[in-house]
Amino acid sequence: MTKTHYLTAEGLEKLKEELHRLTSVEREAAARAIAEARDKGDLSENAEYDAAKDAQGLLELKISKLQNLIANARVVDESRLNTHTVQIMNKVKIRNLKDKSILEVTLVGESEANLEERKLAVSSPIGKGLLGKKKGEIAQVQTPSGIIEFEVLEISL
C-alpha cells in the first residue's frame, strides 16, 4: 500500500527541482566518475570503480524515493483550511505545562519537516498529539521520557 504525502505547493515544487537536479546533473556526474575509474585498469582491484558504483547506487535509490514521494504527493488546498481545530498546515502556539515554555510550530508533511524553521511533521509525537485539538485544549504527548502536556494557545494559518 502506498502512503500519501501531504505537501504545500511550494514543498512539491522543491521536490521536483531536487529530482530534476539529481537526474540531470548528478546522474551524469556519477556516470563520468564510473567511466574515469574504469579507464584506470583492472576492475577487480579498482577501489575507485567500486566507490563510484556504490555512489551511483545510492543516487539511484534517492531518485527512486523522490519519484515515489512525488507520485504519491497530495497538495494541501490551503483555501479549505480552518482554525477551529489543529490540522496540517496550521501554525499552532502551544505552552508546555511542565516548564511553561511557549513554542509556535507549523504542522507539515514529513518531507517538509524542519526543526530550524519550526515545522513539525504531523506524524511526529507532538504533531499527532496536537491534531484535532481546539484552542484551550490540552494535548498529552507520549515521549521516551514520559507524557508531556501542551496547552493549545492559538491556531492560525
Secondary structure per residue as TSV (DSSP state, phi and psi in degrees):
chain	resnum	aa	ss	phi	psi
A	1	M	-	360.0	131.2
A	2	T	-	-85.1	148.1
A	3	K	-	-99.2	132.0
A	4	T	-	-78.2	135.9
A	5	H	E	-112.9	118.8
A	6	Y	E	-90.0	129.2
A	7	L	E	-137.9	160.1
A	8	T	-	-81.0	163.8
A	9	A	H	-60.0	-39.2
A	10	E	H	-63.9	-42.7
A	11	G	H	-64.0	-40.3
A	12	L	H	-65.4	-40.3
A	13	E	H	-63.5	-40.2
A	14	K	H	-62.7	-40.7
A	15	L	H	-64.7	-40.2
A	16	K	H	-65.2	-39.9
A	17	E	H	-64.3	-41.8
A	18	E	H	-63.7	-42.5
A	19	L	H	-62.3	-42.7
A	20	H	H	-61.9	-43.2
A	21	R	H	-62.7	-43.9
A	22	L	I	-65.0	-41.5
A	23	T	I	-79.1	-30.0
A	24	S	I	-95.8	-34.0
A	25	V	I	-103.5	-55.4
A	26	E	I	-67.4	-37.3
A	27	R	H	-61.8	-43.5
A	28	E	H	-64.4	-40.4
A	29	A	H	-64.0	-39.9
A	30	A	H	-65.5	-41.3
A	31	A	H	-64.1	-39.9
A	32	R	H	-63.5	-42.5
A	33	A	H	-62.6	-40.0
A	34	I	H	-66.2	-43.6
A	35	A	H	-62.8	-42.5
A	36	E	H	-64.3	-41.4
A	37	A	H	-68.1	-36.6
A	38	R	H	-63.9	-35.0
A	39	D	T	-71.0	-9.9
A	40	K	T	-88.9	7.1
A	41	G	S	120.4	-152.3
A	42	D	-	-53.3	117.5
A	43	L	G	-71.6	-24.9
A	44	S	G	-69.0	-22.1
A	45	E	G	-121.1	23.9
A	46	N	-	-105.9	95.6
A	47	A	H	-64.9	-34.1
A	48	E	H	-63.3	-39.6
A	49	Y	H	-65.0	-45.0
A	50	D	H	-60.9	-42.8
A	51	A	H	-64.7	-40.8
A	52	A	H	-65.2	-40.0
A	53	K	H	-65.8	-40.9
A	54	D	H	-62.6	-44.0
A	55	A	H	-61.8	-39.7
A	56	Q	H	-64.3	-40.7
A	57	G	H	-62.1	-42.7
A	58	L	H	-64.9	-39.7
A	59	L	H	-62.4	-45.4
A	60	E	H	-64.1	-35.5
A	61	L	H	-64.8	-43.4
A	62	K	H	-63.8	-41.8
A	63	I	H	-62.1	-44.2
A	64	S	H	-61.3	-43.5
A	65	K	H	-63.9	-42.8
A	66	L	H	-62.9	-42.7
A	67	Q	H	-61.2	-40.9
A	68	N	H	-65.2	-43.4
A	69	L	H	-60.5	-45.8
A	70	I	H	-66.7	-41.1
A	71	A	H	-63.3	-30.5
A	72	N	T	-104.7	15.2
A	73	A	E	-79.5	143.6
A	74	R	E	-128.2	122.2
A	75	V	E	-79.7	129.7
A	76	V	-	-74.3	126.4
A	77	D	-	-79.4	100.4
A	78	E	G	-64.4	-20.7
A	79	S	G	-71.1	-17.3
A	80	R	G	-97.0	-0.2
A	81	L	-	-77.1	150.9
A	82	N	-	-138.0	176.6
A	83	T	S	-118.5	21.0
A	84	H	S	-73.6	-42.0
A	85	T	S	-133.6	157.7
A	86	V	-	-70.2	129.6
A	87	Q	-	-146.0	173.5
A	88	I	T	-56.4	142.4
A	89	M	T	79.4	1.4
A	90	N	-	-84.4	145.0
A	91	K	E	-89.0	133.5
A	92	V	E	-130.0	126.5
A	93	K	E	-98.3	123.9
A	94	I	E	-127.7	153.9
A	95	R	E	-118.6	127.4
A	96	N	E	-74.4	118.1
A	97	L	T	-71.3	-19.5
A	98	K	T	-77.6	-51.0
A	99	D	T	-108.4	2.4
A	100	K	-	66.2	11.1
A	101	S	-	-72.5	148.2
A	102	I	E	-114.0	137.1
A	103	L	E	-137.5	140.2
A	104	E	E	-115.5	124.5
A	105	V	E	-130.5	158.7
A	106	T	E	-113.9	130.5
A	107	L	E	-87.2	126.1
A	108	V	E	-135.5	174.2
A	109	G	-	-69.7	163.1
A	110	E	G	-54.8	-42.0
A	111	S	G	-72.3	-14.5
A	112	E	G	-103.2	-2.4
A	113	A	-	-62.0	136.8
A	114	N	B	-160.0	107.9
A	115	L	G	-63.4	-34.4
A	116	E	G	-61.7	-33.4
A	117	E	G	-93.2	6.8
A	118	R	T	58.2	40.8
A	119	K	E	-108.9	113.8
A	120	L	E	-102.8	140.5
A	121	A	E	-71.1	138.9
A	122	V	T	-64.6	-19.2
A	123	S	T	-86.7	-5.1
A	124	S	S	-72.7	161.3
A	125	P	H	-55.7	-43.7
A	126	I	H	-67.4	-43.7
A	127	G	H	-57.3	-47.4
A	128	K	H	-61.5	-40.5
A	129	G	H	-66.7	-32.9
A	130	L	H	-82.4	-29.4
A	131	L	T	-54.5	131.1
A	132	G	T	84.7	-7.6
A	133	K	-	-77.7	152.9
A	134	K	-	-107.7	164.8
A	135	K	T	-55.4	131.8
A	136	G	T	93.1	-15.8
A	137	E	-	-79.4	160.1
A	138	I	E	-107.0	129.5
A	139	A	E	-102.9	124.8
A	140	Q	E	-97.7	120.6
A	141	V	E	-114.5	122.8
A	142	Q	E	-80.2	122.4
A	143	T	E	-124.3	167.7
A	144	P	T	-57.7	-28.2
A	145	S	T	-94.2	8.9
A	146	G	E	121.0	-172.7
A	147	I	E	-85.2	131.1
A	148	I	E	-114.2	136.1
A	149	E	E	-105.9	132.6
A	150	F	E	-121.3	133.7
A	151	E	E	-95.6	132.5
A	152	V	E	-81.5	114.9
A	153	L	E	-92.6	-41.8
A	154	E	E	-147.9	149.0
A	155	I	E	-129.2	124.8
A	156	S	E	-141.1	173.5
A	157	L	-	-96.6	360.0
